Amino acid sequence: MRQHNVVLQQWELSCAAAALATILRYQYGVPVTERSVALGLIDRTEYIENPDLVRIRQGFSLLDLKRYVDALGYDGVGLGQLAFSDLLARAPIIVPVILQGFPHFVVFRGATSREVLLADPAFGNVTLSITKFMEGWIKYKDLDRVGFVVKKSGQLTPPGQLSARAMDFAVLRRQ
């Protein structure tokens, strides 16, 4: 159950690729892997000319994700100045967090009145209190809290396997 419908990251700096693969595979049914997404993300001149750039930047950016999904025919939309209620309306949505002492991308899947459900590429499905989540959701100077959604061009988001259900909240909890 912990790893159900989550693409786990195999490399230290691949949480963005794994989070995006989770949405593409389980929300839209696209047969991708973390590796195929990562290879697609680095298949750009700037990364080919400087292979250490991903390490220097400590992973991929939301702009990298946008370019990748746009090339697949989806709309990648980066959003700023988000409130918690915006996440509820847009789930599944990729968000940057610091929960274990380092920046990390996770997929926000939904929430109850007390807990959030995250697809964490480093761990699997995890629930934590809304308070802990809000403390960990990164606030940027100009953009405040951000997120990234994937939409099928010109279509409504289908009800994929990432929609949070009550039974999904019975997974391991982070204190």
PyMOL commands that set and color helices and strands:
alter all, ss='L'
color gray80, all
select helices_A, chain A and resi 15-28+34-42+45-49+53-56+62-71+84-90+130-136+166-169
alter helices_A, ss='H'
color red, helices_A
select strands_A, chain A and resi 74-79+93-98+103-111+115-120+124-129+139-140+144-145+147-152
alter strands_A, ss='S'
color yellow, strands_A
deselect
rebuild
show_as cartoon
